[in-house]
């Protein structure tokens, strides 16, 4: 019984962090395993086009999801990049961030899958505030 409760607690914790569809929790004897499914499946061109519909000013360039965010001054861009970094850590999915004067370019793809996955679009949606 304690093993089942531990499995449920782990699953709940991971779901609350947005990893519900990205993990599989199982036990084998007295051991509990959490398998992450971060790689994901590469999206088809139709799925990419559909996912882009909900994102303003994002584009696909060289297989990456990219957007340039503009700011009133340099420090606003740096603060934005910091917030992106926190989200990236929470998701364990890290974009390339290019900080320039009054703009930040965000580029993301799932390197382990070799292309764009739903995780890339999930990240893009999370940083649109």
N, C-alpha and C positions, 0 to 999 in steps of 0.2 A: 504494500500500500504506500509506503514512504517513497518508493521508487516512482510510482505513478504520479504522486503529488510533486515530486521533484521535476519530472518531465513536463507536467502541466505548468509549473512555475517558470521553468526555462522558456517554454513556448510563449507564455503570456508576456514575459519580459522582452523577448525578441520581437513579438508582434507590436508591442507598445512603442518600440523604437523604429517601426516601419519595415521590419525585416520579415514579416509574416509569410510572404510568398517566396522568400529567398532562403529559407532554411528547412531542414528536416531534422527533427529530434527523434532519436530512437535509443533503445537500450539493448544491451547484450550482456546477459548475466547481471553482475553487480555494477556494470559500467554504463554511463550515459554518454551518448555521442551527439554532437550537434554538427551537422554537415551543412556548410554554406553552399548555396547554389548561386554564387555571385556572377558567374560567367554569363548566364542567360543565353537566350537564343538570339541570333542576329535577326533583325527585323527585315521583312521584305520591303521593296520600294513602295508598295502600296501602304504598308503599315507606317513607314517613315513619313510619307506624305500626309496620312491621316493624323499622325502625332504632331506634325508641324502646324496643322491648322489651328491648334489651340495656343500656339506660342507666337507672340508678336515679335517681329524683326530677327528671328532666328533663321539660320540658313545652314545648308549642308555644303561644306567645302572640303574637298579631298577626304571624304569619308568621316568627317568630324562635324558635330553639331556646334555651331559657332554663333556668338552674338557679341557685339561691341556695346557696352554700357557707357553712357556719357554722364559726367558729373560737373558740378559748378567749380570745383577746385580739386587739386591733387589729393588732399587728405580724405575727401569723401570717397574717392576711388579706392584708397588704401583701406578704409573702414569697410567698404563693400567687399573687398577681397578677403578681409578677415572673417566677415560673416559667411562668405562662400566656403572658406576653409573649415569653419565649424560644422556647417552642413555636410561637407565632404567627409569629415571625420565621423560624424554620426552615421552616414550611409556607407562608410568604407568604400567610397567611390570618388576618385580625385581627378578634378579637371586640370587643364593647363590654364594658368591665369597670367596674363601679360598686363602689368600695371604701367600705364603711361600717363602723361600729363592730361588730366581731366577725362581719362577713359580707361576702362578695363576690358580686355578681350578675354572671353571665356570660351574655351574649346574643350569638348568632351567626346569621348567614345569609349567603348569597352575593349581595351587592348587584349584582355585575355580571351575574348570571343572573336576578335578580329574584325569588329565593325560596330554598328549602332545597335543597342538593345533598349528594352523598355527602361532599364535603369538610367540610361542617359537622359531620356525625356523626363523621368521622375525627378532627377536632379535639376534639370532646367526649370521645371515647374516650381520646385521648392525655392529657387533663388529669385523668382519673379515676385517681388513684394511692392 
